């Protein structure tokens, strides 16, 4: 099969790779209908995370089941499925509490890499959710978004306790932040403020339900948010970047008693203990338990209640994966979809 491999910072190649096969009786092999480049893929691409030799890339995926192991019961060949970036059994005590990304048996969701023609999915019964029918092609981008960025933005909004009567602020205007806007509105938030300096992302944020845009960041952005909220700050803040600046901005943008839902992959973030102590702010987040939300999100997408696939503003054939990485790295694209 063909698959994308990261050799070194800035060096993505699509090359022939071994076809995945059933290795455990709980595995499934799927034929990818679509995959994409994640913002977290840019960390090693930019050299911020180490690249330990040639690494198969991709952890967001949708496709059709080709083969299942002897112990798989809930999905079957021919079904269209959506998965998560972590594989989970969905039966352990942690999974039953809704935190499948912390499953006691968790594994990478697509260890063979999902930016490819085929992928092996471990713990298929707990990881994959089938759609009611084979979806029309125009629904595939939305279902792909559900496998990570929509599920992550949704978890961020839930962790921040977005809901009716709440003002939600979103730090980060990438795909996760933009879908955090969509999630907050779906959860009933009265007002959604997005921090963004990019007109194309501001426009999409407003289409997803943002009511206000703040173009400043850091303490200046916090001050503008406070002006919008009578000096109090937001009830709920979504942090979707993962840097020191974004996390501090999120905490400072939250009113006393409010909640921060943080889902940006943390890089060198050090929390100011004394400031946090006196802030009166709740923090909750981490890797999103996408599997918890997949059934609901699939229903919302297939019923055309929401259209999260609009975050994909660049579509390329798999063979041009390197251009997808470049476009996102240079901020020429919000998110690149790859068609095998």
LUMBATOR-180511 format. One line per field, with one value per residue (C-alpha): x, y, z. Coordinates in Angstrom, 2 decimals, padded with zeros to 5 digits. Example, Ala and Ser with C-alpha at 12.3 -4.5 7.8 and 13.67 -1.06 7.14 Angstrom:
# residues 2
X: [012.30/013.67]
Y: [-004.50/-001.06]
Z: [007.80/007.14]
END
This chain:
# residues 340
X: [000.00/000.97/001.44/002.92/006.13/007.92/011.69/012.88/011.55/010.02/010.59/007.31/007.32/004.57/006.02/005.24/004.64/003.57/-000.15/-001.52/-002.87/-004.74/-002.23/-004.56/-008.03/-009.44/-008.02/-009.75/-008.22/-009.97/-009.68/-009.35/-011.92/-010.23/-007.51/-006.00/-003.11/-003.54/-002.18/-000.34/001.44/003.09/005.02/007.41/007.21/008.58/011.23/009.64/009.14/011.88/011.47/012.72/013.54/010.96/007.53/004.20/001.89/-001.80/-004.28/-007.57/-009.49/-012.72/-013.15/-014.70/-013.97/-012.07/-011.32/-011.84/-010.20/-011.91/-013.02/-014.53/-018.30/-019.61/-018.29/-018.16/-016.65/-018.41/-019.41/-018.29/-016.64/-015.25/-012.52/-010.50/-006.81/-006.56/-007.80/-009.74/-011.65/-014.61/-015.37/-012.87/-013.90/-012.14/-013.85/-017.24/-016.64/-016.23/-012.44/-011.55/-008.28/-007.12/-008.33/-006.25/-005.59/-005.26/-003.10/-002.45/-005.62/-003.91/-000.43/000.30/-000.47/-003.78/-002.37/-002.41/-004.61/-005.25/-004.87/-004.90/-007.15/-006.57/-009.43/-011.87/-015.02/-014.24/-012.68/-014.76/-018.32/-020.24/-022.43/-026.08/-025.46/-022.70/-022.54/-022.72/-019.39/-020.26/-020.64/-017.19/-015.29/-017.63/-017.31/-013.53/-013.61/-015.49/-012.54/-010.44/-010.87/-014.65/-014.52/-011.68/-013.43/-016.59/-014.74/-013.13/-016.57/-017.94/-014.89/-015.36/-019.02/-020.31/-024.08/-027.16/-026.58/-022.80/-020.22/-017.55/-014.16/-011.99/-008.20/-006.89/-008.41/-007.19/-009.55/-010.03/-010.75/-013.16/-015.03/-015.00/-017.04/-019.48/-019.69/-020.28/-023.17/-024.65/-024.44/-026.48/-023.88/-025.38/-022.21/-019.02/-015.93/-013.07/-009.53/-008.31/-006.13/-006.99/-009.94/-010.66/-010.77/-012.84/-015.34/-015.65/-015.89/-018.86/-020.48/-020.07/-021.75/-019.16/-020.80/-017.63/-014.04/-011.05/-007.95/-005.55/-003.83/-002.16/-003.08/-004.30/-006.76/-007.85/-008.51/-010.71/-012.63/-013.20/-014.62/-017.10/-018.12/-018.52/-015.05/-015.76/-014.30/-015.89/-017.75/-016.08/-012.80/-011.55/-007.75/-006.86/-003.19/-000.96/001.63/002.56/001.01/-002.26/-002.72/-002.03/-004.33/-007.09/-006.79/-006.74/-009.74/-011.87/-013.96/-013.72/-015.65/-015.40/-013.98/-011.10/-011.28/-007.75/-007.07/-004.07/-001.20/000.98/004.50/006.63/003.63/004.36/001.41/001.94/000.96/000.15/-001.85/-003.75/-004.42/-006.06/-007.88/-010.72/-010.69/-011.43/-009.09/-010.03/-008.81/-006.11/-006.41/-010.07/-012.10/-013.48/-015.04/-017.43/-018.97/-018.80/-022.35/-023.89/-021.59/-022.21/-025.95/-025.62/-023.51/-025.58/-028.78/-027.02/-027.61/-023.95/-021.32/-017.89/-016.26/-016.03/-012.81/-011.14/-010.22/-007.68/-008.26/-005.41/-004.70/-002.65/000.35/000.50/000.54/003.76/001.96/-000.78/001.85/003.47/000.16/-000.80/002.67/002.60/-001.00/-002.24/-004.74/-006.70/-006.77/-005.79/-007.90/-006.17/-007.96/-006.16]
Y: [000.00/003.67/005.60/008.85/008.63/011.43/010.96/014.21/017.71/018.97/015.64/013.81/011.10/008.90/005.49/001.80/000.21/-003.27/-003.90/-004.06/-007.42/-008.87/-009.36/-009.87/-011.44/-008.06/-006.19/-004.86/-003.76/-000.88/000.62/004.36/006.59/009.76/010.85/014.21/016.16/017.09/020.19/017.86/016.32/019.70/019.47/016.77/018.21/021.48/019.71/020.70/017.00/014.49/012.22/008.76/007.56/007.05/007.32/006.34/009.31/009.88/009.15/010.52/008.14/006.88/003.96/000.63/-002.52/-005.03/-007.77/-008.45/-010.69/-013.76/-011.98/-008.86/-008.74/-005.18/-004.30/-006.39/-006.20/-003.74/-001.29/002.34/003.19/006.13/005.60/007.52/008.35/006.03/002.47/001.40/-001.66/000.56/-001.90/-001.14/000.99/004.06/003.66/003.24/006.55/008.17/008.47/006.01/007.77/006.58/003.00/000.52/-001.28/001.77/001.64/003.95/004.08/003.46/002.07/001.47/005.12/006.47/008.68/005.59/003.36/000.85/000.80/-001.77/-000.77/-002.54/-003.23/-002.75/-003.45/-000.64/001.79/001.77/003.04/002.16/004.66/003.68/003.26/003.90/007.72/009.91/011.38/014.87/013.53/011.93/015.12/015.69/012.10/012.39/015.50/013.49/011.10/013.79/017.54/017.64/015.14/017.11/020.46/018.89/017.51/020.92/022.56/019.89/020.17/023.95/023.40/025.36/025.60/027.82/031.28/030.89/033.05/030.85/032.11/030.09/030.44/029.04/029.37/026.09/023.25/022.22/025.75/026.39/023.18/024.13/027.14/024.83/022.54/025.40/026.67/023.18/022.83/026.02/028.70/032.17/033.96/032.62/034.81/033.57/034.92/035.11/037.25/035.53/036.71/033.32/031.65/034.47/034.02/030.28/030.84/033.13/030.55/028.00/030.37/032.79/036.01/038.06/038.13/039.45/039.99/040.63/037.89/037.59/040.08/042.57/039.99/039.20/042.90/043.11/040.03/041.56/044.67/042.41/040.67/043.55/043.01/039.42/037.22/034.19/031.44/028.82/028.96/026.46/026.25/024.67/025.51/024.00/026.72/028.65/031.82/030.17/028.39/031.50/033.51/030.92/030.97/034.76/034.99/032.86/034.43/033.19/029.95/029.41/026.45/025.97/023.00/022.48/020.19/021.76/019.26/020.75/021.89/023.38/024.67/025.60/026.79/029.79/028.15/031.23/032.87/029.64/029.27/032.68/032.52/030.30/028.62/024.96/023.15/019.99/018.52/016.46/013.99/013.96/010.79/011.02/007.55/008.84/011.29/009.38/007.95/011.37/013.16/010.61/011.11/014.90/014.69/012.05/014.00/017.10/019.01/020.06/020.27/020.12/019.07/022.73/022.98/021.14/023.95/021.95/018.53/016.60/013.08/011.03/011.24/015.00/014.63/016.67/019.67/019.28/019.54/022.57/024.36/023.90/024.78/028.01/028.70/028.58/025.96/025.35/021.59/019.36/016.33/013.46/011.05/007.70]
Z: [000.00/-000.17/003.05/004.38/006.40/008.27/007.97/009.54/010.19/006.95/005.18/004.47/001.82/000.43/-000.27/-000.57/002.81/003.92/003.83/007.39/008.51/011.45/014.26/017.21/017.25/018.37/015.32/012.22/008.93/007.19/003.73/004.28/002.61/003.90/006.29/007.16/008.63/012.29/013.98/016.35/013.33/012.83/016.11/014.81/011.29/012.65/014.73/018.05/018.84/018.08/015.06/015.93/012.45/009.66/011.31/009.68/010.05/010.67/013.45/012.08/009.86/008.37/006.06/005.20/007.18/005.06/007.59/011.29/013.84/015.25/018.45/016.84/017.28/016.81/013.34/010.19/006.71/004.44/007.18/007.09/010.40/012.34/014.92/017.48/017.76/020.79/020.70/023.77/024.90/025.96/028.77/031.56/034.52/033.12/029.74/031.37/033.15/029.72/029.54/026.81/026.03/029.47/028.98/030.97/027.66/025.42/022.31/019.35/017.29/013.96/014.71/011.04/010.24/008.93/006.16/003.97/001.87/004.67/008.45/011.23/014.13/017.47/019.91/017.07/019.11/021.53/019.08/015.89/015.50/012.34/010.54/009.96/006.21/003.73/003.80/000.74/-000.27/000.97/004.53/004.62/005.62/008.56/009.73/009.41/011.58/014.22/014.57/016.25/015.84/016.31/019.16/020.72/020.36/021.76/024.79/025.35/025.40/027.75/030.04/030.10/030.98/028.03/028.10/028.19/029.61/029.38/027.65/026.09/024.92/022.54/022.56/019.27/015.79/014.30/013.46/017.10/018.26/015.40/016.14/019.80/018.68/016.90/019.95/022.38/020.31/019.96/023.73/024.07/024.85/024.67/023.55/021.97/021.68/019.51/019.66/016.05/013.84/010.55/008.48/006.87/010.28/011.76/008.96/009.54/013.30/012.76/010.46/013.27/015.72/017.15/018.26/018.85/017.58/019.53/017.41/020.29/022.28/025.66/028.37/025.76/024.49/028.05/028.65/025.55/026.65/030.07/028.39/026.59/029.81/032.26/033.72/034.80/032.06/030.40/032.23/030.01/028.10/025.53/025.23/021.88/021.31/023.98/024.58/027.71/026.30/025.32/028.65/030.72/028.46/028.92/032.72/032.87/030.53/032.88/035.62/039.20/039.46/035.70/033.81/031.38/029.01/027.72/024.77/023.05/023.22/025.93/025.04/027.82/029.76/033.35/035.41/037.73/041.03/043.09/040.31/039.71/043.43/043.69/040.35/041.54/038.12/037.36/034.93/033.08/029.82/028.18/025.30/024.35/024.90/021.37/021.61/024.29/021.85/018.54/018.48/019.14/016.69/013.93/014.38/014.22/011.06/009.25/010.02/008.63/011.86/011.86/009.11/010.77/007.51/006.53/008.53/005.63/003.29/001.30/-000.26/-001.84/-003.06/-000.60/-002.93/-002.23/001.57/001.81/000.32/002.94/005.67/004.02/003.56/007.20/008.45/006.42/007.54/003.95/005.08/008.26/007.74/004.83/003.88/002.09/-000.24/-000.65]
END
